[in-house]
């Protein structure tokens, strides 16, 4: 959510610098509330099925240690 909010904030500042007047940040800051609210609603309505839970990765099974006394292939 925060990357979208920061991008929207940057766009609003850019519009204020380029055009000024009607598109200054003082007139367009409510857009930030709309963006944040939309992202909160979207994240609340998003399905959770199919997502992986944040768990520590499990270590792979280690192969048995090599032993010089292990019998070799039979002839």
C-alpha positions as CSV (number, residue, x, y, z in Angstrom):
1,X,0.0,0.0,0.0
2,X,2.7,2.5,0.9
3,X,4.5,2.4,-2.5
4,X,1.2,3.4,-4.1
5,X,0.7,6.2,-1.6
6,X,4.2,7.6,-2.1
7,X,3.9,7.4,-5.8
8,X,0.6,9.3,-5.7
9,X,2.1,11.9,-3.4
10,X,5.0,12.3,-5.9
11,X,2.5,12.8,-8.8
12,X,0.6,15.4,-6.8
13,X,3.7,17.3,-6.0
14,X,4.8,17.1,-9.7
15,X,1.4,18.3,-10.9
16,X,1.7,21.2,-8.4
17,X,5.2,22.1,-9.8
18,X,4.2,21.9,-13.4
19,X,0.9,23.6,-13.5
20,X,0.3,25.3,-10.2
21,X,-3.0,27.1,-9.6
22,X,-5.8,24.6,-9.6
23,X,-3.4,21.6,-9.4
24,X,-1.3,22.8,-6.5
25,X,-0.8,20.3,-3.6
26,X,-3.1,22.5,-1.4
27,X,-6.0,21.7,-3.7
28,X,-5.2,18.1,-4.5
29,X,-4.2,16.6,-1.1
30,X,-7.6,14.9,-0.6
31,X,-6.5,12.6,-3.4
32,X,-4.1,11.0,-1.0
33,X,-7.0,10.1,1.3
34,X,-8.8,8.5,-1.6
35,X,-5.7,6.5,-2.7
36,X,-5.0,5.3,0.8
37,X,-8.7,4.4,1.4
38,X,-8.9,2.6,-1.9
39,X,-5.8,0.5,-1.1
40,X,-7.1,-0.4,2.4
41,X,-10.5,-1.5,0.9
42,X,-8.7,-3.5,-1.9
43,X,-6.4,-5.2,0.6
44,X,-9.3,-6.1,2.9
45,X,-11.3,-7.6,0.0
46,X,-8.4,-9.5,-1.6
47,X,-8.6,-13.3,-1.3
48,X,-6.1,-15.0,1.0
49,X,-6.4,-18.4,-0.6
50,X,-3.3,-19.5,-2.5
51,X,-0.9,-17.1,-0.7
52,X,2.0,-18.5,1.2
53,X,2.4,-17.8,4.8
54,X,5.5,-16.2,5.9
55,X,7.5,-19.0,7.4
56,X,11.1,-19.6,7.7
57,X,12.4,-21.9,4.9
58,X,12.9,-25.5,6.1
59,X,16.4,-26.9,5.8
60,X,16.9,-29.5,3.2
61,X,17.6,-33.0,4.4
62,X,21.3,-33.7,4.6
63,X,22.6,-36.8,2.8
64,X,24.3,-39.5,5.0
65,X,27.9,-38.9,5.6
66,X,30.5,-40.8,3.5
67,X,32.1,-43.6,5.3
68,X,35.3,-45.2,4.0
69,X,34.3,-48.5,5.7
70,X,31.1,-48.7,3.7
71,X,31.0,-51.8,1.4
72,X,31.6,-51.1,-2.2
73,X,29.8,-52.6,-5.1
74,X,29.7,-56.4,-5.1
75,X,31.4,-58.2,-7.9
